[in-house]
Amino acid sequence: MTRRQRRASWRRLVAKQAESGLSAAAFCHRHRLNLHQFYRWRRWLRNDEAERNHAPGFLELVPYSPRGRSGIRIRLGPELSIEVDRDCDLSTLRAVVNALGRNETRPCLP
């Protein structure tokens, strides 16, 4: 089985488990699958999907406040720091932090 075929097979199994309403453990028991292998593939496929949904490159920050400021300041000195005003736009902050953590195995925020 090629790598592409194996990935497609696991993608089908993960989707079938999600549609079944069964827990991962019950699904794996019923279909005689290794539970740890199932979890590993499910995590890998989710991370792969998340990476494909995030376009690489720049994130445009558009000020929303009447003062023309977003309320977010990013400093990239020796250590990364983000300063946030009380009235900053939280969805913009979440997008900024996720964009900064894009190269990590998990996004910075849930």
Secondary structure, DSSP 8 states (H G I E B T S, - for coil): --HHHHHHHHHHHHHHHHHHT--HHHHHHHTT--HHHHHHHHHHHHHHHHHHHS-SS-------STTS--SEEEE-SSS-EEEE-TT--HHHHHHHHHHHTTTSSS-S--
